[in-house]
Amino acid sequence: MKIYVQGSLLTLFFFILTVLPAEAQRKNSSYLKYIDQYNNLAVQHQKKYGIPASITLAQGILESGAGQSKLAKASNNHFGIKCHSDWKGGRTYHDDDERGECFRKYRKVEDSYDDHSRFLVERSRYASLFKLHITDYKGWARGLQKCGYATDKAYANKLIKMIEDYELYRFDSGKGKKANNNKKQGPVTAPMVKRTIYKTHGLIYILALPNDNFDRIARDLDFKPKKLIKFNEVPEDFPLQPGDIIYLQKKKKKADKPYYDHVVKIGESMHSIAQQYGVQIKSLYKMNKKDPEYIPVEGDVLKLR
């Protein structure tokens, strides 16, 4: 079943033919090595404790410098967990928020992963996170920052960027795999659904439904999946959350008036901000004179035009 729209909206469908390719993401080889080495362990802990594998991997990379930090090498502590009063195991001391703080020391990396999972499960302040869907890595990232896991105001945004840049969300399916494995999903067999088409910022879009994906959306609207993926500047297997904006045409180089700037909130990425205003990601970076490694910090003000 095809969805038809009248007037100028229908005209736009036929004139959407090309889109500039997304900028190639530069990959950190040490991050890729870490992902290959520990993704199966993260998946095991997801199944046992209910923590998204993507979150565990992203935290491990950030907190341990992909296993290269002094704390990780000398003490096998991959998550920056401090001693606290209830800790009975090994100890080591490093400067962090204060000088000579006590951090937990482990016999092996696997012990660090296990302690990290139990640290989250056993503390009531993190209880609300376990009510989230296992694929809601954005909700988990925001929750970890709000619950005080780290004092860094950009912590949630760093986790989200890491998960999206390195497609760690692929591991939340519960299957460990190599970091460079990009197998396509099988054919879509779900019944076709009627899509409501909206228009904002002069652009046509739809809202993602529960359990949605680009193949299903493309089939329902008689689009090519690759075209939708390019319009929305995401990888092929990018997971969709209900309510996500999916543009059906190329985004603009700057936001429409009166949207001149945006104040960054917890859990926002350059991609999510670009989607909110219908702006191309590379234009958003360029307008704000930021390089691709920039991570939005809560309270930052970004130009939109």
N, C-alpha and C positions, 0 to 999 in steps of 0.2 A: 504494500500500500504506500503510495506516494502522498506527501503533504503538499498541497498547492496553496499558494498565496497570491493575492491580487495586486495589480498595479505595479508601483515602482519596486516593491519587494521582490516580485517574481523576476523583474528585469535584472536585478542585481545577481540573482542566481546564475543567469546565463552569461554574465560578463565577468564572473570570478574565474579566471583561468590560470593565473600565475601567482607565485609568492616567492619572496626571497628566502633562500635556505637559512635555517637557524645557524648561528655562529657555533663552530665546533668547540666543544668543551675540552679544555686542556685537562688531562688527567694526571694526577700525582701518582707516580709509580709505587711509592711506598704505601699509599692508601690502597691501591689495587692489590698489592701483595698482602696487606693486612686482611682485606676482604676475602681473598682467596683462602687465606690460612684459617680464618675464624668464622666464616659464615655458617658452617655446619654446626659449630658450637652454639652460635647465637640462635639458630633454629631449634636446637635441642632445648635450650632454655625457654624459648617461646612456648614450646609444647608443654614443658614442665611447670612453668610459672605464669604464663599468660602475658609476658612482656613482648611487644613487637620486636622481631629480630632486627628490623631496620634501626630501631631506637638503640638497642644494645650495641650494634656495630658502630653507629654514629657516635655514641658516647665513648666507646672504646677508642676510636680513632682520635677524637678531640681531646679526651682526657690523657691519653698516653702518647700523643704525637705519633699515632700509628705504631705504637710499640717501641718508639725510639727515645722516649723521655728517660731521664735518670731514674725516676721513680719506677717506671715500667721495667727497665733493664735490671736494676739492682734489687727490686723488691717485688716484681711481677704484679704490681698494682696498676691495672689498666683503667681504673675508673675514678681515681683520685679520692677514694674514700678515706676519711680521717679516722682516727682511733675511736673516739667517743668513749664514754664511761663504761659501756658494756663489752668492749673489745678485750678478749683474753689471749689473742694470738700475738704473732710477731709484730714488732714496731720499728719504724724508721722515722727520721726527723728531717724535714725540709722547710724552707721558707715558702709561705703561700700568702694568705691574707695577713698573717703575722709571721714573725721570725721563729724558726725552729718548731714548727707545728708537727704534731704526731700523726703519721700516716700508717695504715695497715700494711703489713708485709706478709707475702704468701710464698709457699714452697713452689708453686707452679701457677701458670697463667689460668688454668682451668679453675683453680681455687678462687682466683679473683673474680671470674665470671659468676661462679656460684654465689659468692658473697654479695656481689652486686645485685643479683636477682633477689636473694633473701633480704637484703637491705631494703629494697623497695616493697617487697611483699609484706614484711613484718612491721613496717612503720605506718601507723594510722594516717599520717599526713599525706601519704601517697594513695590511700584507699580509693579515692575518686577516680584515679586513672584506670583502675581495673574494671570500671564500668563502661569504658570506651570500647568501641569496636577494635579488634586486633589490627585492622588496617588503617586506623585513624592516627597515623604518625604525627600529624600536625597537632592534634589534640593532646597527645602524649608529650610532645615537645613543649607546648605552652604550659601544660600542667607541671612538668618537671621544674620549669623556671618559677612558676607561681608558688609551688610548694617549697621552694628554697633549696633545690639540689645544688644550684650554683649561684653565686652572687653576680655573675656577668649579665648585664642587661640585654646582651645580644645572644644569650645562650640558646633560647628556643629557635631563634632565626638561624643560628649556626648549625643546629641539628637538622633543621629542615633543608637548608642549602646542601649540606653533606648528603642527606638522604636522596635529594632530587638530582644533584650533580652526578652521583655515583649509582643512581637507580637502586638504592638499597631496599626500597619498597618491594622489590621482586621477591625478597626473602620472606616477606610476611605471609606468603602463600603457604609457608610451612615446609618448603623444600629447599635444602641447601643446594647451591650450584656455583659454578665458577663465575667470577665477576664479569667476564667478557662473554657470557652466554646470553644471546639475545634471540632465543627461539620464539617464533611467532606462535600465537595461540591458534587453536584449531578453529574450524568454521563455526560461526555463530548459529545456534539452533533455536534460540529463544524466539517466541512469537513477536511479530512486528507490532509496534505501538504507535499511537498517534502522538506527535510532538507539537507542543505549543511554541510558536516562533515569536520572539520578542525583538524589539529594536531599542538600542540605547547608544548614546554617543555617535549616532548616525550609522551604527553597525547592527547587522542581524545576528542574533544568537539564540541558543536554546539553553535550558538548564538540565544538567545531568540528573538522571533518575537513580534510585537505589540499584546497586549492582550493574551500573552502566559501564560501557566502554566505547571506544571510538569506532570499532567495527560495527557495533549494533546501531550507533547513531548514524553512521554513514549509510548503512543499509536502509534504515527507516526513512532517510531523507534523500536517497538516491545520490549520494556523494561518494567520492573515493576516500577511503580512510586516510591515505597519505596526505591528501589535500587538507583535511581537517586537522591532522597532526601538525602540518606546517602553519596553518592559520593560527593555531594555539601554541606554537613553539614548545612542543613537548616531545619526549621520546615515544617510540611506538607503543610501549607497554605501560605508559604513564597511568597510574590508578586515578579514578574519578570518585569524588565524594558527592552525595546527593546535594544538588543546588549549585555545583560548580558551573561557571559560565563557559559555554563552548561557542566560540565565534564561527560563523559560517562564511566569513570573508576575511580578507587580510586586514589586520589592525592598522591603526594610524601611527604617524610619527610623533604626534603630540596630542594631548587631551583637548577636548572641546572646552570652550569657555562655559561656565565660570570656574573650571577646575584648574587652578594655577599651581597648587602644591598639595602635598600629602604628608601627614605626620605619621611616622611608622609606629605600628602597634606590635605587641608581643605576638610572635608566630607568623609574621609576614615575611615574604620573600620578594625579590624583584619580580619574579614571575607572577605571584599572586597580585601584586600591586599593578603590574602591567595589564593583567586580565580585568581588574576592577575598573580601569579607565579606558580599556580598548586601545592601549598603546603598545607598540613593538618594544620588546625587551631591550634590544640594542640601542634604540632611541632613548629609552629611559636612562640607560647607563651614560650615553653620550651627553644628554642634557645636564646631567649631574656631575659630569667629569669623573666618573667612577670606572675602575677597571673591573673585569669579570670576577675578581676575587673579593670584591666588596660585599660585605654582609650588612644589611640594614639593621640599625640598632634602635631599640625602642626610644622614641622621641626625636629621631632624625627627621629633618624636613627635606623632602625630595621635590624637585621641580617637575611639573607635568607638562609644561609648554613654554 
